[in-house]
C-alpha cells in the first residue's frame, strides 16, 4: 500500500496553498486560472470563497484528528491518495502531472488521517455543524478496506461527490515529505 502525491511538475511536489496567507493564496489561484490549470478551473471571483471554505475544512479535519488521538505536527496537511496503484484520474488534475509514490510504512501513522474521497465534501464546509464520522485513523481505514476493499475506479456515469473513487490521506507532518521533495527537486 502506498500514498501517492499528484502535482504540477512546473511547480514541484508537496506545496500547500494553505501555507500561504489569504491574499497570496487568492493571487496564486488567480494565476492558475489565467494559465488554464486544470486544478483551478473555477470562477476566479470565487477564489476568496474557496480559500475560506478550505480553511474551514482543514480546521475541522485538524480538530477531529486530534480528538481521535492523532498527533499532527503541522496545522495544515499535505494531500495524498491511499492506493495500491497510481490513479489515472490523478493525472487529470494537472496539465503536466507528476506523481510521487511513498510506501505507507514510511509514515508515522499517528500523523496521517484519511477520508473516503476528497476532504471537501467529507467535511461539508458550507454546513455549520461539524460532521463526526468522515475522518479515519490508519487502523480504522485499514479495517474498512479489509471489509469493503478499495473504492472502485471512476467511470463516466459516476458522480464525483457521491461516489468517491479514492481514499484521501492528510499528512500532518513534514516527514518523510521533505525527503521525497528534496529528492524530486535534485533529480530535476
C-alpha positions in Angstrom: 0.0 0.0 0.0 1.3 3.4 -1.0 0.5 7.1 -0.6 0.5 8.9 -3.9 1.0 12.7 -4.4 -0.1 14.2 -7.7 1.3 17.7 -8.6 2.0 20.1 -11.4 5.6 19.4 -12.5 6.4 23.0 -13.2 5.7 23.9 -9.5 7.1 20.8 -7.8 5.6 18.5 -5.2 4.2 18.9 -1.7 3.2 22.6 -1.9 0.2 23.5 0.1 -1.8 26.7 -0.7 -2.9 26.7 2.9 0.6 27.6 4.0 0.1 31.0 2.3 -1.9 33.9 3.7 -5.3 34.6 2.2 -4.1 37.3 -0.2 -1.2 35.1 -1.5 -3.5 32.1 -1.9 -6.1 34.0 -3.9 -3.3 35.5 -6.1 -1.9 32.1 -6.8 -5.3 30.7 -7.7 -6.0 33.7 -9.9 -2.7 32.9 -11.7 -3.6 29.3 -12.1 -6.9 30.3 -13.7 -5.2 32.6 -16.1 -2.8 29.8 -17.0 -5.8 27.5 -17.5 -4.5 25.0 -14.9 -7.0 22.2 -14.6 -6.9 22.1 -10.8 -8.1 25.7 -10.6 -10.9 25.6 -13.2 -13.4 27.6 -11.1 -14.8 31.1 -11.3 -11.9 33.5 -10.4 -14.4 35.5 -8.5 -14.9 32.5 -6.2 -11.2 32.2 -5.1 -11.8 34.1 -1.9 -14.7 31.9 -1.0 -12.7 28.7 -1.9 -9.9 29.7 0.4 -12.3 30.5 3.2 -14.0 27.1 2.8 -10.7 25.3 2.6 -9.6 26.8 5.9 -12.9 25.7 7.5 -12.4 22.1 6.1 -8.8 22.0 7.4 -9.6 23.3 10.8 -12.4 20.7 11.1 -10.1 17.9 10.0 -7.3 19.0 12.4 -9.8 19.2 15.3 -11.3 15.9 14.6 -7.9 14.3 14.1 -6.7 15.5 17.5 -9.9 14.4 19.2 -9.5 10.9 17.7 -5.9 10.7 19.0 -3.9 11.9 16.0 -0.7 13.7 16.6 -0.4 16.4 14.0 2.9 18.3 13.6 1.5 20.8 11.1 -1.6 23.0 11.2 -2.4 22.1 7.6 -1.9 18.8 5.8 -0.2 17.6 2.7 -2.7 15.8 0.5 -2.1 12.3 -0.9 -4.1 9.3 -2.1 -4.0 5.9 -0.5 -3.9 3.1 -3.1 -2.1 0.0 -4.4 -1.6 1.6 -7.8 -1.5 5.1 -9.4 -4.9 6.5 -10.2 -5.5 7.5 -13.8 -7.8 10.3 -12.7 -5.0 11.8 -10.7 -3.3 12.7 -13.9 -6.4 14.6 -15.0 -6.0 17.1 -12.1 -3.0 18.9 -13.7 -1.8 20.0 -17.1 1.7 18.3 -16.7 1.2 15.9 -13.8 3.9 14.4 -11.8 3.4 11.7 -9.1 5.4 10.7 -6.1 4.8 7.3 -4.5 5.7 6.6 -0.9 5.2 3.3 1.0 2.7 3.8 3.8 5.2 2.2 6.2 7.5 5.2 5.9 4.9 7.4 7.7 4.3 7.8 11.4 0.7 6.6 11.3 -0.2 8.9 14.2 0.4 11.9 11.8 -1.9 10.7 8.9 -5.6 10.9 8.7 -7.9 9.6 5.9 -11.2 10.5 4.3 -13.3 8.4 1.9 -13.0 10.6 -1.1 -12.0 14.3 -1.1 -12.0 16.0 2.3 -14.1 19.0 0.9 -17.3 17.0 0.6 -16.4 14.8 3.6 -16.4 17.9 5.9 -19.2 19.8 4.2 -17.7 23.2 4.7 -21.0 25.1 3.9 -22.7 23.5 6.9 -22.5 24.9 10.4 -22.3 21.6 12.1 -19.1 19.6 12.1 -19.6 16.1 10.9 -18.4 13.4 13.3 -17.9 10.4 11.0 -15.8 11.3 8.0 -12.2 11.2 9.2 -10.4 7.9 9.9 -7.2 7.0 11.6 -4.9 4.5 9.9 -6.2 1.4 11.7 -9.8 2.4 11.0 -9.3 2.9 7.3 -7.4 -0.4 7.0 -10.3 -2.1 8.8 -12.7 -0.6 6.3 -10.5 -1.6 3.3 -10.3 -5.2 4.7 -14.1 -5.4 4.8 -15.0 -3.5 1.7 -11.9 -3.2 -0.5 -10.6 0.0 -2.1 -13.1 2.3 -3.8 -13.8 1.4 -7.4 -12.2 3.2 -10.3 -14.3 6.1 -11.5 -16.5 5.6 -14.6 -18.1 8.3 -16.8 -21.5 7.8 -15.2 -20.3 8.1 -11.6 -20.8 11.4 -9.7 -17.6 12.8 -8.3 -19.0 13.8 -5.0 -21.5 11.0 -4.2 -19.3 8.1 -5.3 -15.7 8.6 -4.0 -13.2 6.8 -6.2 -10.2 7.1 -3.9 -9.2 7.5 -0.2 -7.6 10.8 0.5 -4.7 10.9 3.1 -4.0 14.0 5.0 -0.3 14.0 6.1 0.1 16.3 9.2 3.9 16.1 9.3 6.9 17.1 7.2 8.4 13.6 7.5 9.0 11.8 5.2 7.6 14.5 2.8 10.8 16.7 2.9 13.0 13.7 2.0 10.9 13.0 -1.2 10.5 16.6 -2.1 14.3 17.1 -1.9 14.9 14.0 -4.0 12.5 15.2 -6.6 14.0 18.7 -6.8 17.5 17.3 -7.1 16.5 14.9 -9.9 15.0 17.7 -12.0 
